[in-house]
């Protein structure tokens, strides 16, 4: 008995083996997109024999960014604005967790639940890093009715979508205000230029500087603010899809479905199903039926 207990302590749980580790990696699409846009704009300026200093105006930057932030604060409650700034990191970094790894986690849990009962998954919840999966699994282990589990978890999904949509609208609003604030900055610059009409060279230089604010407003809106809002919406859709898949997996575990059948259901959520297929060939879930050999039909005929 003591040796059996020691073996159980040494043996890693299914969740610890299959649960993807939390982490993030740079979103090269965002970083490359911003870099390419700036390179194209500034490169065109240099090809036209311009200078970076022509558009490097701290006053124009202050007018556009300060005015845009003020307009956003008038539009949106402060807590939502603060959450939007915290969510800014997800624009430049994406989750390292993969759908394939999440599917493997659910399959391992389903195999253990089918073999030892769903109560045996109580020890697995501590090793699960995904709070959505941990919550659903704990309710399943506690014997909560299946319809109640689905209702509560779908409510969590709806609330997550609501909060994410509100955060994306902050950057969407900034993208709408920035070009107008840029025009205001340009008009303010022209007002100062009109005070010195006696010097035509100074007037030309002043007009060029005045329109830098318009460049900042239109550029920030179309290179960052509006794309950032759409990227957050894309992240929201990815997270919703992952939660829907997780919920379907937990429902399948509660219903006692075979791990192979659960895998077939979850593969529909995987954008790269070939990877799941390879992992399935490499390691079939516990309790899965073994493929028939050529000798089995012959034996049946005899």
Secondary structure by P-SEA (a helix, b strand, c coil): caaaaaaaaaccccccccccccccccaaaaaaaaaaaaaaaaaaaaaacccccccccaaaaaaaaaaaaaaaaacccaaaaaaaaaaaaaaaccccccaaaaaaaaaaaaaaaaacccccccccccccccaaaaaaaaaaaacccaaaaaaaaaaaaaaaaaaaaaaaaaaaaaaaaaaaaaaaaaaaaaaaaaaccccaaaaaaaaaaaaaaaaaaaaaaaacaaaaaaaaaaaaaaaaaaaaaaaaaaaaaaacccaaaaaaaaccccccaaaaaaaaaacccccccccccaaaaaaaac
